[in-house]
Amino acid sequence: MAENRRNRRDSRSRNKQKNSHGNSPKKELLKRHAEYFESAKKQAWARFDLDPLPIGIPEEHEPPQTHSFEWENMPVSLKVEQKLAKIVVRKGEFGWLEDERVQEIGEIVDNLDMTLDQALSLRSALLQQKTVYSHGRLQSRGKMLLRLYKEGLGIVELSKRYDFPPMNIFRVILKEMGWSKARIKDTLRTPSKFKERERNEFEQAEAADRISNVDQSETHERADLFEDILADWFEDQGVRVRRQGEMVKEQMMEHGRPVNTPDLLFLDHVTINGEPIAWIDAKHFYGSDVDFQRKKISKQASRYVESWGQGALVFRHGFCENLLVPGTVLLDSGPLDLSDLTTLTE
């Protein structure tokens, strides 16, 4: 009976994953959110006239200047994204891809209107969604996974067999061993504390998992550099901006925590492609129309829209033409010089 219930849960979870790629047609979404967009635009234009001023805008600020930019975008069609989504993710494959697999995907995208970087970023978004949506199934199989682990099966082997991220399997097994969350977190940061087998399993699982692994420092370094490139570009155009780091320090002093901190907050009126933009957030990935990623971005953006009105999201690797985030304008890397970022990647 319990096995039947688990199978039904697994089936619902798989169906959720299969049906969650691609939102409703963008035309329908624009109609649905038309009032919200209009309100966000008005708020962006009026933000300097409000009393009190929105968070982040200094009480004593110079009168805003006006800057207008044309920004060329090259979005990817939803059909192309959907086609590639079926190719870039395989069962039990959560780690960095072997050169042969990357070459295989590269040959496929050569015949599609999409780049290899976009394809690999799409894969990352799909793996993140797969990880989150399968979390309940993984937890329910904890005792079985511990039993198989004690019988000698390795973490990576279990990952390939049951299609869960290696590091998440490792965490669940430690939990089933009676480890507390605090002990798990502490030992993952200092793996020398593990016994020999667990240390070896950790190293193999970490190497085979790019989604749930502990060390994300390289990813954060690239994202930080992309934010700096974006901020520098606008400042070079004469736009006055407040950067995230500055706002974090200010809000920590005033509120004891960061309250609302986009990467850039404009202190001037800025229009891009004719749209008013009050703030910008940099996204060092491809803006896919994947359910989990779209909801996560929309939730974050809604906080910024509430404070300052319409803003923009700038995606390092472009975005899907069907992606819509209410209250925002979507942009790709457009006029930005990404040579420093390319050098870091290499």
C-alpha positions as CSV (number, residue, x, y, z in Angstrom):
1,M,0.0,0.0,0.0
2,A,2.8,2.4,1.0
3,E,4.6,1.5,-2.2
4,N,1.6,2.3,-4.3
5,R,1.2,5.7,-2.7
6,R,4.8,6.4,-3.3
7,N,4.5,5.4,-7.0
8,R,1.5,7.8,-7.4
9,R,3.5,10.6,-5.8
10,D,6.4,9.9,-8.1
11,S,4.1,9.9,-11.1
12,R,2.6,13.3,-10.1
13,S,6.1,14.7,-9.6
14,R,7.3,13.5,-13.0
15,N,4.2,14.9,-14.7
16,K,4.8,18.2,-12.9
17,Q,8.3,18.3,-14.3
18,K,7.2,17.4,-17.8
19,N,4.4,19.9,-18.1
20,S,6.2,22.8,-16.4
21,H,8.3,24.0,-19.3
22,G,7.0,27.1,-21.0
23,N,4.4,29.5,-19.7
24,S,1.2,30.6,-21.5
25,P,1.7,32.5,-24.7
26,K,3.3,35.9,-24.0
27,K,0.4,37.8,-25.7
28,E,-2.0,36.4,-23.2
29,L,0.3,37.1,-20.3
30,L,0.7,40.8,-21.3
31,K,-3.1,41.2,-21.4
32,R,-3.4,39.5,-18.0
33,H,-0.8,41.8,-16.4
34,A,-1.5,45.0,-18.4
35,E,-2.7,47.0,-15.4
36,Y,0.3,45.9,-13.3
37,F,2.7,47.0,-16.1
38,E,1.0,50.4,-16.5
39,S,1.1,51.0,-12.8
40,A,4.7,50.0,-12.6
41,K,5.6,52.5,-15.4
42,K,3.8,55.4,-13.7
43,Q,5.5,54.6,-10.4
44,A,9.0,54.5,-12.0
45,W,8.4,58.0,-13.5
46,A,7.0,59.4,-10.2
47,R,9.5,57.9,-7.7
48,F,11.5,61.1,-7.2
49,D,8.3,63.0,-6.4
50,L,7.0,60.7,-3.6
51,D,6.9,61.7,0.0
52,P,8.5,59.9,1.7
53,L,11.0,58.9,-1.0
54,P,11.3,55.2,-1.7
55,I,14.0,53.2,0.1
56,G,17.5,53.8,-1.3
57,I,16.9,57.2,-2.8
58,P,18.7,59.8,-0.7
59,E,16.7,62.6,0.9
60,E,19.0,65.2,-0.4
61,H,19.5,64.2,-4.0
62,E,20.2,66.3,-7.1
63,P,17.3,66.8,-9.6
64,P,17.3,63.7,-11.8
65,Q,18.6,64.0,-15.3
66,T,17.1,62.0,-18.3
67,H,19.0,59.4,-20.3
68,S,17.6,57.3,-23.1
69,F,19.1,54.2,-24.6
70,E,18.4,51.8,-27.5
71,W,19.3,48.2,-26.5
72,E,19.3,45.5,-29.1
73,N,18.0,42.1,-28.0
74,M,18.1,38.7,-29.7
75,P,15.6,36.4,-27.8
76,V,15.4,32.7,-28.3
77,S,12.1,31.2,-29.5
78,L,10.2,29.0,-27.1
79,K,10.1,26.2,-29.6
80,V,13.9,26.1,-29.9
81,E,14.2,26.1,-26.1
82,Q,11.6,23.3,-25.7
83,K,13.4,21.2,-28.2
84,L,16.8,21.6,-26.6
85,A,15.4,21.0,-23.1
86,K,14.7,17.4,-24.1
87,I,18.4,17.0,-25.0
88,V,20.5,18.7,-22.4
89,V,19.2,16.7,-19.4
90,R,19.7,13.0,-18.9
91,K,18.9,10.6,-16.1
92,G,21.5,10.6,-13.3
93,E,23.5,13.4,-15.0
94,F,24.0,16.3,-12.5
95,G,27.6,17.2,-12.8
96,W,29.9,19.0,-15.2
97,L,29.7,17.5,-18.6
98,E,32.4,15.5,-20.3
99,D,34.0,17.2,-23.3
100,E,32.3,14.6,-25.6
101,R,28.9,15.5,-24.2
102,V,29.5,19.2,-24.6
103,Q,30.6,18.7,-28.2
104,E,27.5,16.6,-28.8
105,I,25.3,19.5,-27.5
106,G,27.4,22.0,-29.4
107,E,26.8,20.2,-32.7
108,I,23.0,20.2,-32.0
109,V,22.8,23.9,-31.2
110,D,24.7,24.7,-34.5
111,N,21.5,23.8,-36.3
112,L,19.3,25.8,-33.9
113,D,19.1,29.5,-33.2
114,M,20.8,29.1,-29.8
115,T,24.3,29.2,-28.5
116,L,26.2,26.5,-26.5
117,D,26.4,28.8,-23.5
118,Q,22.7,29.3,-23.6
119,A,22.1,25.5,-23.9
120,L,24.4,24.8,-20.9
121,S,22.7,27.6,-18.8
122,L,19.3,26.1,-19.8
123,R,20.5,22.7,-18.5
124,S,21.4,24.3,-15.2
125,A,18.0,25.8,-14.8
126,L,16.3,22.5,-15.6
127,L,18.5,20.7,-13.1
128,Q,17.7,23.2,-10.4
129,Q,14.0,22.6,-11.1
130,K,14.5,18.9,-11.1
131,T,16.3,19.0,-7.8
132,V,13.6,21.1,-6.1
133,Y,10.6,19.2,-7.5
134,S,12.1,15.8,-6.6
135,H,13.0,16.8,-3.0
136,G,9.9,15.1,-1.5
137,R,10.5,11.8,-3.4
138,L,14.1,11.9,-2.2
139,Q,13.2,12.4,1.4
140,S,10.7,9.6,1.3
141,R,13.3,7.1,0.1
142,G,15.9,8.0,2.8
143,K,15.7,4.7,4.7
144,M,16.0,2.7,1.5
145,L,19.0,4.8,0.4
146,L,20.7,4.3,3.7
147,R,20.2,0.6,3.5
148,L,21.7,0.4,0.0
149,Y,24.6,2.6,1.2
150,K,25.4,0.3,4.1
151,E,25.3,-2.6,1.6
152,G,28.2,-0.9,-0.3
153,L,26.6,1.2,-3.0
154,G,28.3,4.5,-3.5
155,I,26.6,7.9,-3.6
156,V,27.3,8.5,-7.3
157,E,25.9,5.1,-8.2
158,L,22.8,5.8,-6.2
159,S,22.4,9.1,-8.0
160,K,22.6,7.4,-11.4
161,R,20.1,4.7,-10.4
162,Y,17.5,6.9,-8.8
163,D,18.0,10.2,-10.6
164,F,18.6,12.4,-7.5
165,P,21.5,14.9,-7.1
166,P,24.5,13.2,-5.5
167,M,25.1,15.8,-2.7
168,N,21.4,15.7,-1.8
169,I,21.5,11.9,-1.5
170,F,24.5,12.3,0.7
171,R,22.8,14.8,3.0
172,V,19.7,12.5,3.2
173,I,21.8,9.5,4.1
174,L,23.7,11.5,6.8
175,K,20.3,12.6,8.2
176,E,19.1,9.0,8.3
177,M,22.3,8.1,10.2
178,G,21.0,10.5,12.9
179,W,23.1,13.5,12.1
180,S,21.6,16.9,12.9
181,K,21.4,19.7,10.3
182,A,24.0,21.7,12.1
183,R,26.5,18.7,12.1
184,I,25.8,18.0,8.5
185,K,26.4,21.6,7.5
186,D,29.6,22.0,9.6
187,T,31.1,18.7,8.4
188,L,30.4,19.4,4.7
189,R,32.4,22.7,5.1
190,T,35.3,20.8,6.8
191,P,35.2,17.3,5.2
192,S,38.3,16.3,7.1
193,K,36.0,15.5,10.0
194,F,34.4,12.7,8.0
195,K,35.5,9.1,8.4
196,E,37.4,7.7,5.5
197,R,34.5,6.3,3.5
198,E,32.3,9.3,4.0
199,R,35.1,11.6,3.0
200,N,35.7,9.7,-0.2
201,E,32.0,9.6,-1.0
202,F,31.8,13.3,-0.3
203,E,34.6,14.1,-2.7
204,Q,33.1,11.9,-5.5
205,A,29.6,13.3,-4.9
206,E,30.8,16.9,-4.9
207,A,32.7,16.4,-8.2
208,A,29.6,14.8,-9.8
209,D,27.1,17.6,-8.7
210,R,27.1,21.2,-10.0
211,I,23.7,22.0,-8.5
212,S,23.8,21.0,-4.9
213,N,27.5,21.1,-4.3
214,V,29.0,23.0,-1.4
215,D,31.5,25.2,-3.2
216,Q,29.7,27.8,-5.4
217,S,32.5,30.4,-5.1
218,E,33.4,30.4,-8.8
219,T,29.8,31.0,-9.9
220,H,29.4,33.9,-7.4
221,E,32.7,35.5,-8.7
222,R,31.5,35.5,-12.3
223,A,28.1,36.9,-11.2
224,D,29.8,39.7,-9.2
225,L,32.0,40.7,-12.2
226,F,29.0,40.8,-14.5
227,E,27.2,43.2,-12.1
228,D,30.3,45.4,-12.0
229,I,30.5,45.5,-15.9
230,L,26.8,46.5,-16.0
231,A,27.2,49.2,-13.4
232,D,30.3,50.6,-15.0
233,W,28.6,50.8,-18.4
234,F,25.8,52.9,-17.1
235,E,28.1,55.2,-15.1
236,D,30.3,55.6,-18.3
237,Q,27.1,56.9,-20.0
238,G,26.7,59.5,-17.3
239,V,23.9,57.8,-15.4
240,R,24.0,58.2,-11.6
241,V,23.5,54.8,-9.9
242,R,23.6,53.3,-6.5
243,R,25.2,49.8,-6.4
244,Q,24.0,46.9,-4.3
245,G,26.9,46.9,-1.9
246,E,26.3,50.5,-1.0
247,M,22.6,49.9,-0.3
248,V,23.3,46.8,1.7
249,K,25.6,48.7,4.1
250,E,23.1,51.5,4.4
251,Q,20.2,49.2,5.1
252,M,22.2,47.1,7.6
253,M,22.8,50.3,9.6
254,E,19.2,51.5,9.4
255,H,17.2,48.3,9.5
256,G,19.7,45.7,10.8
257,R,19.4,43.7,7.6
258,P,19.2,44.2,3.8
259,V,15.6,45.1,3.0
260,N,15.5,45.7,-0.8
261,T,18.7,45.7,-2.8
262,P,18.7,45.3,-6.6
263,D,22.1,45.4,-8.3
264,L,21.6,48.9,-9.5
265,L,19.2,51.7,-8.5
266,F,19.1,54.7,-10.8
267,L,19.2,58.2,-9.4
268,D,18.2,59.6,-12.8
269,H,15.3,59.0,-15.2
270,V,16.4,56.2,-17.6
271,T,14.5,54.8,-20.5
272,I,15.6,51.8,-22.5
273,N,13.8,51.0,-25.8
274,G,11.3,53.7,-24.7
275,E,10.5,52.0,-21.4
276,P,11.1,53.7,-18.0
277,I,13.6,51.8,-15.9
278,A,14.1,52.6,-12.2
279,W,16.3,49.7,-11.2
280,I,18.3,46.8,-12.8
281,D,19.2,43.4,-11.7
282,A,22.0,41.4,-13.4
283,K,21.4,37.7,-14.1
284,H,24.5,35.8,-15.0
285,F,22.6,33.1,-16.8
286,Y,20.2,32.4,-19.6
287,G,16.6,33.6,-18.9
288,S,14.7,30.4,-19.6
289,D,10.9,29.9,-19.6
290,V,11.4,27.2,-17.0
291,D,8.7,27.1,-14.3
292,F,10.9,27.1,-11.2
293,Q,13.4,29.8,-12.5
294,R,10.6,32.0,-13.8
295,K,8.7,32.0,-10.4
296,K,11.9,32.6,-8.5
297,I,12.8,35.6,-10.6
298,S,9.3,37.0,-10.6
299,K,9.1,36.8,-6.8
300,Q,12.3,38.7,-6.4
301,A,11.4,41.3,-9.1
302,S,8.0,42.0,-7.5
303,R,9.8,43.4,-4.4
304,Y,11.7,45.9,-6.5
305,V,8.7,46.9,-8.5
306,E,6.7,47.5,-5.3
307,S,9.4,49.9,-4.1
308,W,10.4,51.8,-7.3
309,G,8.2,50.7,-10.2
310,Q,9.3,49.2,-13.4
311,G,12.8,47.9,-13.7
312,A,14.9,45.7,-16.0
313,L,16.6,42.3,-15.8
314,V,19.8,41.9,-17.8
315,F,20.6,38.3,-18.7
316,R,24.2,37.4,-19.5
317,H,23.2,34.7,-21.9
318,G,20.0,36.2,-23.3
319,F,16.5,35.0,-22.7
320,C,13.5,33.2,-24.1
321,E,11.1,35.3,-26.1
322,N,8.1,33.9,-24.2
323,L,9.5,34.7,-20.8
324,L,7.6,37.4,-19.0
325,V,8.3,38.8,-15.5
326,P,5.6,41.3,-14.5
327,G,6.8,44.9,-14.1
328,T,10.1,44.3,-15.8
329,V,11.8,44.8,-19.1
330,L,14.0,41.9,-20.2
331,L,17.4,42.6,-21.8
332,D,20.4,40.6,-23.0
333,S,24.0,41.6,-22.7
334,G,23.5,44.0,-25.6
335,P,26.2,46.7,-25.7
336,L,28.2,45.4,-22.8
337,D,31.9,44.6,-23.2
338,L,32.2,41.2,-21.6
339,S,35.9,40.6,-22.5
340,D,36.9,40.7,-18.8
341,L,34.2,38.1,-18.0
342,T,35.4,35.9,-20.9
343,T,39.0,36.1,-19.6
344,L,37.9,35.0,-16.1
345,T,35.9,32.1,-17.6
346,E,38.9,30.9,-19.5
